[in-house]
Amino acid sequence: MHRMLLLIICTLLTAGPALAVPTGKTLEFSDNSMGTVVFDGKIHKEAGNSCKDCHQEGVFPKMKQGTVKITMDEIYAGKFCGVCHNGERAFDAKTNCNRCHVKQ
């Protein structure tokens, strides 16, 4: 359970195109050398977040696949997933690579 939660939370921590993922569906980012990241909206919802918490101006405005490239440098700078994954609200992306990136 924890491993799946980590994969889902960290999906957004990988470089690649982004898109909204409704509860019950997953999004997989496998085009990176660090390992595949799987994002599942259900885990964020279970953590008490709503879609609007992230899908807003300044975090993840409405996106379509292939229109936004997310990099780790941006996340480390507090953009995209880094808004929450900064070690205060959620685990720090800088020191928890393997919580999201899983080599298969």
C-alpha positions in Angstrom: 0.0 0.0 0.0 2.8 2.5 0.9 4.7 1.7 -2.2 1.7 2.3 -4.4 1.0 5.6 -2.5 4.6 6.7 -3.1 4.4 5.8 -6.8 1.2 7.8 -7.2 2.4 10.8 -5.3 5.6 10.9 -7.2 4.4 10.5 -10.7 4.4 14.2 -11.1 8.0 14.3 -10.1 9.2 13.0 -13.4 10.1 14.9 -16.5 7.4 14.4 -19.2 4.0 15.5 -20.4 1.3 16.0 -17.8 -2.4 15.6 -17.8 -5.2 15.5 -15.2 -6.0 12.0 -13.8 -9.4 11.4 -12.3 -9.9 9.1 -9.4 -9.8 5.5 -10.5 -7.4 6.0 -13.4 -3.6 6.1 -13.4 -1.0 7.9 -15.4 2.4 6.4 -16.1 5.6 8.3 -16.8 8.2 5.8 -18.1 10.3 7.9 -20.3 13.1 8.7 -17.8 16.3 7.1 -16.6 15.4 7.3 -12.9 12.5 4.7 -13.2 8.8 4.7 -13.9 6.5 6.9 -12.0 2.8 6.0 -11.7 0.3 8.7 -10.6 -3.1 7.8 -9.3 -5.5 10.6 -8.3 -7.1 8.3 -5.7 -4.0 8.5 -3.4 -4.0 12.3 -3.4 -7.7 12.3 -2.7 -7.3 9.8 0.2 -4.6 12.3 1.5 -7.4 14.9 1.7 -6.7 16.8 -1.5 -9.3 17.7 -4.1 -8.7 18.2 -7.8 -8.9 21.9 -7.4 -6.0 21.9 -4.8 -3.6 21.2 -7.7 -5.5 22.1 -10.8 -5.4 25.9 -10.5 -3.3 28.7 -11.8 0.2 28.6 -10.3 0.2 24.8 -9.8 -1.4 22.7 -12.5 -3.8 24.7 -14.6 -5.9 22.7 -17.0 -3.5 20.6 -19.0 -3.6 18.3 -22.0 -1.2 15.5 -22.5 2.0 16.7 -24.3 1.4 20.4 -23.6 3.5 20.7 -20.4 7.0 19.3 -19.6 7.7 18.9 -15.9 11.4 18.8 -14.8 12.9 17.9 -11.5 14.6 21.3 -11.4 11.2 23.0 -11.5 9.8 20.7 -8.8 12.9 21.4 -6.6 12.2 25.2 -7.2 8.7 24.8 -5.7 6.8 24.6 -9.0 4.3 21.9 -10.0 4.5 19.0 -7.5 7.1 20.9 -5.5 4.4 23.3 -4.3 3.5 20.5 -1.8 6.4 18.1 -2.0 8.8 20.4 -0.2 9.2 18.5 3.1 6.5 20.7 4.8 3.2 19.7 3.4 4.3 16.4 1.9 7.6 14.5 1.6 10.5 16.4 0.1 11.1 15.5 -3.5 14.8 16.4 -3.3 15.5 13.6 -0.8 13.0 10.9 -1.7 13.6 10.0 -5.3 12.8 6.3 -4.8 9.4 7.1 -3.4 8.3 8.0 -6.9 10.8 6.6 -9.3 10.8 2.8 -9.5 13.2 0.8 -11.6 11.5 -2.1 -13.2 
